[in-house]
Amino acid sequence: MPGVIVVYLSTSGNTKAMADAIVEGAISRNVDAKAVNFNEAKMEDIKVADAIAIGSSTFNYRMLPPMEKFLQNLEKANVKGKVGAAFGSYGWSGEAPVLIAEKMRELGMKVLDPVLRIQYQPAEKDLEECKRLGKDIAVKVKKIPEKHGKSTSIEDAGVQEVKMGEGGH
Ligand SMILES: Cc1cc2nc3c(=O)[nH]c(=O)nc-3n(C[C@H](O)[C@H](O)[C@H](O)COP(=O)(O)O)c2cc1C
């Protein structure tokens, strides 16, 4: 089954709530997904993932240095060609997800546009948007040439369903 890893840095839980909703969305489309704090993320998990979603809140117009370091380390994981998505909670300027997406593109990842930013604590409708992103990621990973064997007809039906609504945000 294709796999999505969602890595986040969140100081007060806002970006974490987004990460959990993205996972929920991906799982609802029959794709394996899990959210991990950046300091618990294992390079082996990243190497085998088909898609990597990375989230950080914005501090002083950028992401916090430990997340910058994490992104530097991604170079070693050979993420070229993998699906990428960037997200994060913010207060007023929200640069971090944009910077994450830039870095992902530099590494050769296929990054979903636009990045997903939510101001402060995500409300129910914001979490729905996060779930939508998770579903969109699931659709994209299912289009990656097979390396996990065949997909089931139920999964294919799920892909069709999402395709029709794709581009909704
Ligand atoms: C010291 C400090 C600096 C911040 N700097 C920025 C900033 O430059 N731009 C911005 O959009 N938000 C900024 N914020 C707001 C946070 O990004 C926002 O509170 C966010 O919801 C935190 O999410 P988290 O719980 O996932 O870390 C700042 C917050 C604090 C406490």
Ligand as a Chemical Component Dictionary entry (heavy atoms), coordinates in Angstrom:
data_LIG
# 
_chem_comp.id                   LIG 
_chem_comp.type                 NON-POLYMER 
_chem_comp.pdbx_formal_charge   0 
_chem_comp.three_letter_code    LIG 
# 
loop_
_chem_comp_atom.comp_id 
_chem_comp_atom.atom_id 
_chem_comp_atom.alt_atom_id 
_chem_comp_atom.type_symbol 
_chem_comp_atom.charge 
_chem_comp_atom.model_Cartn_x 
_chem_comp_atom.model_Cartn_y 
_chem_comp_atom.model_Cartn_z 
_chem_comp_atom.pdbx_ordinal 
LIG C1  C1  C 0 7.537  34.499 19.386 1  
LIG C2  C2  C 0 6.566  34.257 18.262 2  
LIG C3  C3  C 0 6.916  34.679 16.987 3  
LIG C4  C4  C 0 6.014  34.489 15.932 4  
LIG N1  N1  N 0 6.365  34.935 14.675 5  
LIG C5  C5  C 0 5.467  34.814 13.655 6  
LIG C6  C6  C 0 5.766  35.334 12.361 7  
LIG O1  O1  O 0 6.824  35.889 12.104 8  
LIG N2  N2  N 0 4.830  35.195 11.387 9  
LIG C7  C7  C 0 3.625  34.569 11.597 10 
LIG O2  O2  O 0 2.839  34.441 10.680 11 
LIG N3  N3  N 0 3.319  34.070 12.826 12 
LIG C8  C8  C 0 4.185  34.162 13.845 13 
LIG N4  N4  N 0 3.886  33.663 15.090 14 
LIG C9  C9  C 0 2.564  33.013 15.299 15 
LIG C10 C10 C 0 2.626  31.492 15.253 16 
LIG O3  O3  O 0 3.058  31.047 13.993 17 
LIG C11 C11 C 0 1.222  30.952 15.547 18 
LIG O4  O4  O 0 0.923  31.217 16.916 19 
LIG C12 C12 C 0 0.990  29.500 15.256 20 
LIG O5  O5  O 0 -0.388 29.215 15.378 21 
LIG C13 C13 C 0 1.760  28.537 16.161 22 
LIG O6  O6  O 0 1.474  27.236 15.732 23 
LIG P1  P1  P 0 2.060  25.920 16.436 24 
LIG O7  O7  O 0 1.283  25.671 17.671 25 
LIG O8  O8  O 0 1.861  24.825 15.442 26 
LIG O9  O9  O 0 3.517  26.158 16.684 27 
LIG C14 C14 C 0 4.762  33.844 16.157 28 
LIG C15 C15 C 0 4.449  33.422 17.457 29 
LIG C16 C16 C 0 5.331  33.629 18.501 30 
LIG C17 C17 C 0 4.947  33.148 19.889 31 
# 
loop_
_chem_comp_bond.comp_id 
_chem_comp_bond.atom_id_1 
_chem_comp_bond.atom_id_2 
_chem_comp_bond.value_order 
_chem_comp_bond.pdbx_ordinal 
LIG C1  C2  SING 1  
LIG C2  C3  SING 2  
LIG C2  C16 DOUB 3  
LIG C3  C4  DOUB 4  
LIG C4  N1  SING 5  
LIG C4  C14 SING 6  
LIG N1  C5  DOUB 7  
LIG C5  C6  SING 8  
LIG C5  C8  SING 9  
LIG C6  O1  DOUB 10 
LIG C6  N2  SING 11 
LIG N2  C7  SING 12 
LIG C7  O2  DOUB 13 
LIG C7  N3  SING 14 
LIG N3  C8  DOUB 15 
LIG C8  N4  SING 16 
LIG N4  C9  SING 17 
LIG N4  C14 SING 18 
LIG C9  C10 SING 19 
LIG C10 O3  SING 20 
LIG C10 C11 SING 21 
LIG C11 O4  SING 22 
LIG C11 C12 SING 23 
LIG C12 O5  SING 24 
LIG C12 C13 SING 25 
LIG C13 O6  SING 26 
LIG O6  P1  SING 27 
LIG P1  O7  DOUB 28 
LIG P1  O8  SING 29 
LIG P1  O9  SING 30 
LIG C14 C15 DOUB 31 
LIG C15 C16 SING 32 
LIG C16 C17 SING 33 
# 
